[in-house]
Amino acid sequence: MSLFHFHVTQIKRSAGQSAIACAAYRAGEKLKSEYYGEVSDYTRKGGVVESGIMLPDYVPQHLSERETLWNEVEKIEKGKKAQLAYSFDFALQNEFTMEENISLAKKFILEQFVERGMIADFAIHSPETNGIANPHVHVLCPIRPIEENGKWGNKQKRVYELDRNGNRVTDHNGNYIFSAVPTTDWGKPETLEHWRSEWARMCNEKFEEKQLADRIDYRSYERQGVDKIPTVHEGVAVRQMENKGIKTDKGDKNRSIKSTNALLTEIKEKIKILKSWIEEIKAELEKFNQPETTLVDILNTYLDMRKEGRSDWNKSAQTKGAVTDLKKISQAIMILKNRNICTLDELNEILKPIDETRKSIKADEKKIKRLKQHISKIEDYEKYKPIYDKYSKIFFEKSKEKYYSEHKSEIEKYKTAVRYMKANPECKPSAKAEIKSEISALTEHQISLTANLSTHQSELRELEEIRYIVNQAMEHKENEKPSVLKRLEEAKKLMAQNNRSAYKKQEQNIE
């Protein structure tokens, strides 16, 4: 099954990570870190198909040696909490051969990373779980760029604030006001979006080249406009338990979500088909000047015409044909009568509550997701507020800078939470219990709606049967007996003619 996965994180000293150790693990090699004085040996690690380092033309060739490259990165980055590298991982496709996957991955790395000035240390893995291959690519790229002169450049540059005359603006101490901005666009969300889009495009082109129907989409379900509830992330431990046949809460939840998604997809498609069909039948009725004709009229006329068509059959065959028609058509007529459906508009009305259920489930999921985000930010605010309060009370600048460097992640999460709550006034610590209660209520509502999906599925299948039989009734081939609509049109003309005759006779009697 085709799969889209494209993820990026950062290798950071603040998280206790070593660029050398990360590179050794991904490549399955033994490397020594000069910065830590440690050796990382992953030579016994299996599943590494191929690895290598791709460099822009102007980068010194000695950096194509893995240990040299990452020791230089560790050396140039002085900070105790330095950000060392971008770590990418993206899924390859089981529908492609390994050679095709390797070629595609290298082409993407060259065009999207190397040609952008990035050094790319890649490793292609293909581990197996229960006999199923999981081919994927890891790419490590130093965050610090290398200049065209072959020397390490700066991660950031100063952009000074200017007045309307183009002169630099100073603060109250006479220092120029500036912002520190990245020297590359590698860390921008738009760049990541571009990379995800390009990888999906390249895979889809390969699917098309191989004449496969599979396609992948880098967008979330919501952005695709797909009525699917996202599954929860299971993680390695849960997947291992599930693969051994051990049921887990997350596994059960995902099975339930997948079942619901299958129902939502089927219901959406059936509603779409039925609505389109209703419009087509309406157009046909208009063409024959029969807008007021009911579905029961069509089926009864079809039943009469079927009976007439058997007039030259023997008695046994006529009886058998009549029983078959009555069983099939009468059942459809009974469904229409039981549901009080006469016209196409009434049939359309039946679809509305079914469609509303489907939309409500999706709307509830969207609200729950947003409210859970509220809870997450409130908890960050509560958890990191003491750290921020302590930071804000430090008077001496050097002490403040030291404390910030030690608690940067926590302080920034607190600031993010504050900004989020300011943009969303309903998200505040005092409303935490109320928000949790609303999540519970929405979850219960979603569960009750989901329970109705099977009933709606059965209702739509009945309506699909009616559509099938009505289509049979409406079907007409050239040079054959009159169609049902033609017969209804003739009956209408005859009725109008009889009404006129009766009216004239009445007038004559009066005279």
N, C-alpha and C positions, 0 to 999 in steps of 0.2 A: 504494500500500500504506500503511495507517495506521501512524503512527510516534509513539512517545513519547520525547521528549527534553526535560528540564527541568533546567537547570544554573545554579548560582550561584557566583560568585567575588567577591573584594573588589578594588577599585581602591586601590592603596597606593603611597605615595611611596617606601617601602622597596624597591619593585620597579621604581623609576624611572618610575612612571606618573603621568600628569597627568589630572585629571578633565576639564579643558577639551578635551584632545586626544581622550580616549575619547568624549566627547559629540559632538565634531565628526565623528569617524569614523563613529559609528553613525547620525547624522542626515544625513551627507553635506553638511555646512555648513563655512563658514569662521568660526572663532572665535579670539579673542585672549586669551591667558592673562596676567593682570596679575601673577600670582605669579612666572611664569618669564620674562615679557616676550616670549613666543613666539606666533607665529600658526600655527594648524593649519588647513590648507585641504584639504577633501575634497569640494569642490563638483563635481569631475569623477567622483567615485565613482558607479557605477551600482547599480541594484538596490534603491534605497530607494523604497518605495511610499508610505509615509506616516509622519510623525513628529509628536510633540506632547508637551506637558507637562501632566500632570493634578495638581491641587493639592487638598488638604483645604480646606474652606470658610474656615478661620481663617488660612490662610497668605496673606501679602501678595501681591497680584496681580503685582507687578513681577518676582516670581520665576518667572513663567510664560515669561519671556524667557530662552532657553537660556544665552547668554553671561553674563548677570547672575547667574543661579542658580549656575552652577559657579564663577564668580569669587568669589562670596560663600562657597561651600563651601571653596575654596582659601584664602581669607582667614581664615576662622574656625578652620581646622585649623592650629595653629602648629607641631606636631612635624615633624621632618625625616623621620620614618618613619610619619607619620599614615595612618590608614585613612580613606579619603575616601568611598567609595560601595560599595553592593552592585551587582553587575552580573549581571543575569538574562538568560538566553537560553533560549527554548523553541520547539519545533517546531509549526508550523501543519500542517494536513492538506490534502493534494492532492485529497482527496475533496470538500472544500468549495470554494465559489467564493471569490474573493479578498474580496468584500464580506462574505460570511459569516465568513471568518477574521478580518477586521478588527473586525467587530462583536463576535465572541466574545472576541478578545484584549482589547479595550477594556473589556468587561464584567468580565472576570477582573481586570484591573489596577485598575479602580474598586473592586470588591468586596473584593479580597484585599490590595491595597496601600494605596490612597488612603483607604479607610474605616478602615484601621488606623493612619492618621496619617502615611503615607509620601508624600513627593513622588515622582512617577513620570515620568521622562523616557523616552518610548518611541519606538522606530523599528521599522517593519515592513519587512523585506527580502524580496525574492523573486528571488534570482539563479538562473541556469539553468546546468546542466552537461549537455552532450550532449543538449540539448533537454528535460531533465527539471527541473522547477521545484523549488526548495528553499525554500519560504516559511517564515519564522521571525520571532520577535520579540526585540528587545533592549530591556531596561529598566534604566535607571540610577536608583538611589535613594540620596540622601545617607544616610550612616549616622547622622549627628547629627540628632536630631529637632527639630522646631520646636514650641514651646509654644503653647498656645491664645491667648497674648497676642501672637503673631506674632514672637516672638524665638527665636533659636537656643537650644536647651536643652543639657543635659549628656548625654554618652553613658553615663556611669556615675554611680552614687551610692554613698555609704558605708552599709553595713549593719553596725551595731556588735554585737559579741558581748556577750550579757547573761548575768548569773548567774541563779540560780533565783528571785531576788527582783525581777528585771527591771532591775537596775542594770548599767551598763556595766562591762565587765571591762578592767583595765589590765595592761600588761606590766611587766617588772622596772624599766623606766625611768619608769613612771607614765603612759605614753601609752595611750590607748584602743585596744583591739584591734578592728579592723574588716575587712570584706571589701569590695572594690570590685565591684559587680554592675551589669550593664547596666540602663539605664532602660527599655529596650524588650525585647520578645521576638523581634525581627526576626532575630536571629542564632542563635536556638535551633534545634537539630536537629529538635525536634518541630514547630516552625513551618514549616520547609522541607518536612517530611513532609506537613503539612497542605496546603501550597500545591501540592505535586506531586499529591496525592490529588484536590484540588479541580479542578485543570486536567484530569486524566484524566476526572473525573466530568462536567465540562461538555462535553468533546469527545464522550464516549459518549452523552450526552443528545442532542447534535446528530446523531450517527450514527443514533440511534433515530428522531429526528424526521424524518430524511430517508429512513427505512426502509432503511438500509444495514446489512449484517451485520457490518461492521468494528467492532472495539472495541480500546481501548488499555488497558494496565495499567501503573501507575507503579511497581509492585514489581519487584524483580530476579527472574530465573528461579527462584532458590533459594527466595525467599519466596513465589512463586506455586505452588511445588511442581511446577514444570515440569521434566521430564527433558531439559534442554538444556544444552550446554556453551557458556558465554559466548564470543563472538568477541572477538578482540583489537582494540584501538583502532588504526585505520590512520593517521589524521592526514591533513591536506590534501595533503602531498607524495605520499604513497602513493596516495591516491585519484586524484590527477591523472595519475600514471603508469599506474595500472590503467585509467583511462578512455581513455588513449591506446593501450591494448592491450599495455602493457609489464607483464609478470608480475613480481610482487615476492614476497619471502619471507612478508610479512604477508598479502598477498592469497592466496597459496597455502595458508597456514595456515587462513585464514578459509573458503576454499572447502572444505577438508578437514573443518573443524568443522561447516559447514552440511550437508555430505553425511552426516556421522555423526549430526547432530541429526535429519535426515530419517529415517534408519534407526531411530534410537531411538524416535522418535514413532510410526512405523509398527508396530514390534515391540510397543511398549507397548499400542497400540490393539488389535492382533490378539490379544494375550494376554488383555486385558480382555474382548474379545468371546467368545473361546473359553472362558474360565473361567465367564462368565455362562451361556453355552450349556450347558456341562457340568452346571451346577446345575439348569437347566431340564429337561434330559433325565432327570436323576436323579429329579426330582420326578414326571415323567411315568411312569417305571418303577415308582416307589413306588405311584402311583395305581392301576396295573394289577397290583400285587403281583408285580412282576418285577425286584426289585433286583439279582438275580444275572445278569440277561441281559447278554450281551456285545454289543459293537458289531458283531462278525462275525455273531452270531445275527440281529441286526436286519437287516443287509444281505442275508444269505442268505435270510431269510424274505421280504424285499422282492423279491428276485430270483425266488423261487418264485411269489409272487403276481403279479408282472408276466407270468410265463410263462403262468399260469392265465388271466389276462385276455386273452391272445391266442388262446385255444383255438378260437374261431369264425372266426379269420382264415384266409386261404388260406396254403398252405405257404410260398410265397415271402415273404409279408409276415411270417409267424412267424419265418422264418430271419433276415430283416433286423432285426426287433425284438430277437431273441435276441443277435445280434452287437453291436448298439448297447448293450444292457444289459450284456453281458459286458465290453465294452470299458470302460464307465464304472464299473460297480459292482465288477467283478473287480479293476480297478486300485486302487480304494480298499481292498478287502480285502487285496491284496498289500502295500500301504503299511502297514496295521495289522500284518500278520504279520511283515513285515521289521523293524518297530520293536518287535516283541513287545508290541503293545498289544491287549489283549482288552477290558478294562473301562474305564469312564469314569475311575476312580481312576488307572489306569495312564496314561491320556492326560493327566490332570492332572499326573502326575509328570514327564512329558516336558516340560511347560511350565516347570517349576521351574528347571532349569539355564539355560534361555534367559532367564528373568526375572532370575536371579542375575547373568548377564553384563551385562545392562542396568544393574542396580543397582550393580555393581562399577565400571563405567565412571564413573558419577556419583560414587561414593564416592572413587575415585582422584582425580577432578577437584577434589573438595572438599579432600582432603588436600594436593594439590599447591598449591592456592591458599593454604592456611594456612602451608605450609612456605615458600612464596615471601614471604609476609608476614614470617616469621621472619628470612629472609635480608635483607629490606629494612631491618628494625629493627637487625639486627646491623651492617649497613653504615653506617647513620646513627650508631650508637654509635661505631664505629671512626673515622668521618670527622670527627665533631664533638667527640670527647672532648678533643683537644688544646686546642680553643677553650674548652671548659667548664673544663678544668683551669687554664688561664690566668686565666679569670674568677674561679674560686674562690680563687685565691691573691692577688687584689688586695685590699689591706687598707683603703685609704681609700674611704669611702662614695661620694664624688662621682666618683672615678675608676672605681669599680665600676659606678655607674649609667651613666656615659658609655660604658664598654665594652659593657655589656648592651644599651644602645640601638642600638649599632653592630652587634651580633651577636645580636640578639633571636631571629631565626628559627633560627639554628644552635643556640643554647643551648636553646631550647624543643624542637627536634627531638631533641637529646641527652636531655633530661629525659623526653620521651615514650618514647624508646627504652628508657631505664632502667626506667620504669614498666611498659612492655610486657614486658620480660624478667623483671621481678619477678613479674608475673602469670602468665608462662609459663616456668617454671624450665628447661624443655628448650631454650629459646632462649637461647643464650649464645655468645660469640665462639669459645670453644674447640670448640664443636660445629658450626661453620660448614661445614667440609668434610664432616662426616657428614650434615648436613641436605641439602647439595647432592647428595651421593651418593644419598640417599633420594629426592630429587626425580627424579633420573635413572632410578632403579629403577622408581618409580611411573609415570613417563612411558612407559618401555618396556613395562611391564605393561598400561598403558592402550592402547598401540598394538597389542599382541598380542590383547587383548580386542576391540578395534575391528575387527581383521581377521576375527574370527569372526562379525561381525554379518550379513554377506551370506549365510553358510551358514545362520544362524538364520532369516534372512528367508525363505530357500527352504523350510526345514523348516516354518515357520508357514504358508506358502502351501499346502503339501501338506495340512496339518491343516485349513486352511480349506476345501479341496476335500472332505475327509471330512465336515466339518460340513455342507456344502451337500448332499451326497448323503444323509446320514443324515436331514437335515431333510426332504428329498423323501420318504424312506421313511416318516417319522413323520407326514407330512401326511395328514390325513383330513377329508373333508367329510361333513356330515350326509346321511343317506339314500343313501349309497353303500356299496360293499362294505366288509367289516370292515377296520379298521385293522390295521397290522402288530402293534401291541401287543395288540390284541384276538385276533388269530390266535395270537400267542405264549401268551396267557393260556389260550386254548382248548386249545392243544397241551399246556400244562402240566397242565391238568385231565384231559385224555385220558390222559396218561402216568401220572398218579397213579391214575386209575381202572384202567388196565391193570395197574399194579403191585399194586393191591388184589386184582384178579381172579386174578393169577398167584399171589399169596400164599395165597388161599383154596384154589385148586386144589392147591397144594403141601400144604396141611394135610389136604385130603381124601385125597390119595395116601398120606400117612403113616398115616392111620387105617385 
